[in-house]
């Protein structure tokens, strides 16, 4: 019975966590692209 209450909350937390990770990855990739733009085009 308790598991049925915990599962939706857990899935919501995991979804939010995945969204946070995705946005963080996008931000770091953009910053890396900007910072490495002067040295060369090795990182895409």
Order of alpha helices (4+ residues) and beta strands (2+ residues): alpha
